[in-house]
Amino acid sequence: MSEVRKRLRAAIDQHRRAVVARQAAVDAASDDYERFLSTVATPVVQMLANILRAEGFPFTVYTPKGGLRLVSSKSGDDYIEFSLDTSLAHPTVLLNTSRTRGRRLVRAERPLRDGAAITELTEEDVLSGLLDEIAPLAER
């Protein structure tokens, strides 16, 4: 009986430590993500939006707290959005894309760069991700 009690207490303590460590990792990732948005992603997205407008494709940049969205001025349902997924083992920056096709709404989600830590993401990663996703939105 005492051995079972020891093992139970050890399991509970281990779980508590894992929860605290996970929360610390999520908090650090959130800070890294905010820094990534402000110093890396937002300047690239704003530059791309300016170039798109100059080429005749009206897009607007929205920067709500904790997010970044490039939206077609023709349809608010056509956009590319950055988000942070903390549900994975390693928090990941995602690109969420929404497109209208007639009356249908098509949504997709993918990592900005597979396996990359938030602090490793570069302007080139942002630009490559956007260019992969922008063509179907800009052709309308």
PEZIZI-V626023 format. One record per pair of residues at least 6 apart in sequence whose ideal C-beta (glycine too) atoms are under 7 Angstrom apart, sorted by sequence separation. I is the first residue (numbers start at 1). J is the second residue. D is the distance in Angstrom with one decimal. If there is no record, write none. Layout:
# PEZIZI-V626023
{{I J D} {I J D}}
This chain:
# PEZIZI-V626023
{{53 59 6.6} {72 78 3.9} {85 91 6.6} {52 59 4.7} {62 69 4.5} {72 79 6.7} {84 91 6.1} {85 92 5.0} {98 105 6.4} {99 106 4.9} {71 79 4.3} {113 121 6.2} {61 70 5.8} {62 71 6.2} {70 79 6.2} {84 93 6.1} {85 94 5.2} {98 107 5.0} {112 121 6.1} {49 59 4.7} {69 79 5.3} {70 80 4.8} {97 107 6.8} {49 60 6.8} {59 70 5.6} {60 71 5.2} {82 93 6.2} {83 94 5.0} {96 107 7.0} {97 108 4.7} {49 61 4.9} {59 71 6.5} {69 81 4.3} {113 125 4.7} {59 72 5.8} {60 73 5.7} {68 81 6.9} {82 95 6.5} {83 96 5.7} {96 109 5.0} {112 125 5.7} {59 73 6.4} {67 81 6.5} {68 82 4.4} {46 61 5.3} {58 73 3.6} {67 82 6.6} {80 95 6.2} {81 96 4.5} {94 109 5.5} {95 110 5.7} {45 61 5.5} {58 74 6.7} {67 83 6.5} {94 110 6.7} {80 97 5.3} {94 111 6.0} {95 112 5.5} {112 129 4.9} {93 111 7.0} {94 112 6.8} {79 98 5.3} {92 111 5.1} {93 112 4.5} {78 98 6.5} {42 63 6.1} {49 70 6.1} {77 98 5.7} {78 99 5.6} {78 100 6.0} {45 68 6.0} {77 100 4.8} {45 70 5.4} {75 100 5.6} {93 118 5.9} {42 68 5.9} {41 68 5.5} {91 118 6.6} {77 105 5.9} {93 121 6.1} {37 68 5.4} {95 129 5.1} {97 133 5.0} {99 136 5.9} {95 133 6.2} {99 137 6.3} {41 82 5.8} {37 82 6.7} {80 130 6.3} {33 84 4.5} {80 133 5.1} {30 84 6.8} {80 134 6.8} {29 84 6.8} {29 86 6.2} {36 93 6.7} {78 137 5.0} {26 86 4.8} {33 93 6.6} {29 91 3.5} {26 91 6.5} {72 137 5.5} {74 140 6.2} {44 123 5.2} {40 121 6.4} {57 138 4.5} {36 118 5.5} {40 122 6.8} {44 126 4.4} {48 130 5.8} {40 123 5.7} {44 127 5.5} {33 118 5.5} {36 121 5.9} {41 126 5.0} {45 130 6.9} {32 118 4.1} {40 126 6.2} {52 138 6.4} {32 119 5.4} {29 118 6.0}}
